[in-house]
């Protein structure tokens, strides 16, 4: 049995964690940001330094390759992603890429013959600061022009990122790889909850993947002077937003366990101390392991959003911002 | 009795409203912004065009003057402000300045002798996008270095604005005028509520001015992955913020009528769809005509903010952001 070089793997993880390191001890490498571009360059350097083949596809997915002697062999993909959420963790994504990289190095050093081409891959924008699963869905051929037209991170930010990485929308939409050439995909990932830790278990195997749905919920009322407009004459968009946040939370906890709901961002406008908010925009995301339960959650959340609009004399606009189906 | 030139006044109001006009039909001229600088230049031009004396003090307050023949006469100040809140109304402030300006022109044209110097004044940053009542409190000598150290609009924005207008903090703190030289201050203002309108009354006289208190309320929890952190293990700062918004509203409506409360801005961080908010910062403002009631409101609001922090397992930080005492 081969054993990896633990020291080397930890050193690689440490070096990578310095790129985009934040004061709070986290890492900020949003997809195709300057920090992500640095991480990408660093990753390429490591491949070159250790004498491995390096390749990039037209979706910006980065691959380090240890080929089989059999040119017709299929490819076993192993990897994850180097981008992070803002102030994310140092292991999420990074561990999956660098553990795969270390595995390739170990096998290369042991000069083992391979029945498959081994390919350590880092996917573009897995985290969704731009689109979400951008590189992996491009590789699978499931990315559509629609996904790119109204990305969750905003269209402008997507175009800036693509420009920075010298990528094009056309390239993204043409990055599909023939599944017949692929043997499997494997990803090592840290535990993001505390269940294994609490049960004192070293490693778990994923048996299903939750579905994710994201929406912008925007309440629209009437801007007014916060001093002279009596409370009972206001159409304060934030009143609706606050009521929705509370009731959505209670409803999901009571009716949809272990499903979860999050409001991760809020924008009020005009946005001044002394103006009653005219608009309140909420970034809503909810998750469940079952598509049926996701549908039920969404039906309830929508009707909740509309009921609250009526109570507070507001309008509400709901905009879809991305879905990932549950994989049972 | 003199009669003003209504056409001229309306034309002046129309011309001014074009500076900073927004698509929504409002006006955005935050204090010392580019648009405000344009309005200031326009106002100076009008004074020069109509042959009136123009003067600026070290707080950037703009004055147009019609002097008395008696050099020792006191000065009657009449005016308001040209700055607006974001997407504010076209008459708020502007009416007070331009009605005074039109009154000066009418008196000048009628060659009346004046027992007082007449001074039409426009105060710097009345609205508080920087500090609030900045120019008028400088003129009164009540502005302090503390007010400038932590202004409600942020220190950076204040410094940018001062630079743009070629003003200094020292100048602001030394703009006091001797009250012995002043006869009175008079301001014409549009009605900002609907009471006169509903009662079909043309004009009202202000008999008291509400006090205003502003605070930043910041809830601090724990950032976490919005998919893998169970709902009952979250310390979501927005849960606290939403509960505070709702309960503060109900409490003020039930216990402190006709006092009002407003949450005009909300900032969540890190601020992404898929991260449980670690911090939620609320711009809170409340008003009442009685200082005693303001004190009682603040005691209740603070204890509410703290109780909610406990319920949702959050910390709360409260930062004072400005007060204007009630004038009974």
Contacts between the chains, C-beta under 8 A, distances in Angstrom:
chain1	res1	chain2	res2	distance
A	85	B	270	7.1
A	85	B	272	5.5
A	85	B	274	6.5
A	85	B	275	5.8
A	86	B	270	4.4
A	86	B	271	7.2
A	86	B	272	5.8
A	86	B	275	7.3
A	87	B	223	6.8
A	87	B	270	5.2
A	127	B	274	7.6
A	128	B	273	7.0
A	128	B	274	6.7
A	129	B	272	7.1
A	152	B	273	6.3
A	191	B	228	8.0
A	192	B	225	4.9
A	192	B	227	7.2
A	192	B	228	3.6
A	192	B	229	7.7
A	193	B	225	7.9
A	193	B	228	4.2
A	193	B	229	6.5
A	193	B	230	7.0
A	194	B	233	7.4
A	210	B	227	6.3
A	212	B	227	6.9
A	212	B	274	7.8
A	214	B	273	5.3
A	223	B	87	6.7
A	225	B	92	8.0
A	225	B	192	4.7
A	225	B	193	7.8
A	226	B	260	6.7
A	226	B	262	3.6
A	226	B	264	6.2
A	226	B	285	5.9
A	226	B	287	7.6
A	227	B	192	7.1
A	227	B	210	6.3
A	227	B	212	6.9
A	227	B	260	6.6
A	227	B	287	5.1
A	228	B	191	7.9
A	228	B	192	3.5
A	228	B	193	4.2
A	229	B	192	7.6
A	229	B	193	6.4
A	229	B	260	7.6
A	230	B	193	6.9
A	230	B	258	6.8
A	230	B	260	7.1
A	231	B	249	7.2
A	231	B	252	6.8
A	231	B	253	5.0
A	231	B	257	7.7
A	231	B	260	5.5
A	231	B	261	7.6
A	232	B	253	7.2
A	233	B	194	7.3
A	236	B	249	8.0
A	236	B	262	7.7
A	238	B	245	6.1
A	238	B	263	5.6
A	238	B	266	6.8
A	239	B	245	7.0
A	239	B	246	7.4
A	239	B	249	6.5
A	241	B	242	7.5
A	242	B	241	7.4
A	242	B	242	3.9
A	242	B	243	7.6
A	242	B	245	4.0
A	242	B	246	5.2
A	243	B	242	7.7
A	243	B	246	6.3
A	245	B	238	6.1
A	245	B	239	7.0
A	245	B	242	4.0
A	246	B	239	7.4
A	246	B	242	5.2
A	246	B	243	6.3
A	246	B	246	6.8
A	249	B	231	7.2
A	249	B	236	7.9
A	249	B	239	6.4
A	252	B	231	6.8
A	253	B	231	5.0
A	253	B	232	7.2
A	257	B	231	7.7
A	258	B	230	6.8
A	260	B	226	6.7
A	260	B	227	6.6
A	260	B	229	7.6
A	260	B	230	7.1
A	260	B	231	5.5
A	261	B	231	7.6
A	262	B	226	3.6
A	262	B	236	7.7
A	262	B	273	7.3
A	262	B	274	6.9
A	262	B	275	7.6
A	262	B	276	6.0
A	263	B	238	5.7
A	263	B	277	7.5
A	264	B	226	6.2
A	264	B	268	7.0
A	264	B	270	7.9
A	264	B	271	6.6
A	264	B	272	5.1
A	264	B	273	4.8
A	264	B	274	6.3
A	264	B	275	5.3
A	264	B	276	7.3
A	264	B	277	6.2
A	265	B	268	5.5
A	265	B	271	4.5
A	265	B	272	6.5
A	265	B	273	6.9
A	265	B	277	7.9
A	266	B	238	6.8
A	266	B	266	4.8
A	266	B	267	7.9
A	266	B	268	5.2
A	266	B	280	7.8
A	267	B	266	7.9
A	268	B	264	6.9
A	268	B	265	5.5
A	268	B	266	5.2
A	270	B	85	6.9
A	270	B	86	4.2
A	270	B	87	5.2
A	270	B	264	7.9
A	271	B	86	7.1
A	271	B	264	6.6
A	271	B	265	4.5
A	272	B	85	5.4
A	272	B	86	5.9
A	272	B	128	8.0
A	272	B	129	6.8
A	272	B	264	5.1
A	272	B	265	6.5
A	272	B	283	7.5
A	273	B	128	6.7
A	273	B	152	6.2
A	273	B	214	5.3
A	273	B	262	7.3
A	273	B	264	4.8
A	273	B	265	6.9
A	273	B	283	4.8
A	273	B	284	7.9
A	273	B	285	4.6
A	273	B	321	7.3
A	274	B	85	6.5
A	274	B	127	7.5
A	274	B	128	6.5
A	274	B	212	7.8
A	274	B	262	6.9
A	274	B	264	6.3
A	274	B	285	5.8
A	275	B	85	5.6
A	275	B	86	7.4
A	275	B	262	7.6
A	275	B	264	5.3
A	276	B	262	6.0
A	276	B	264	7.3
A	277	B	263	7.5
A	277	B	264	6.2
A	277	B	265	7.9
A	280	B	266	7.8
A	283	B	272	7.5
A	283	B	273	4.8
A	284	B	273	7.9
A	285	B	226	5.9
A	285	B	273	4.6
A	285	B	274	5.8
A	287	B	226	7.6
A	287	B	227	5.1
A	321	B	273	7.3
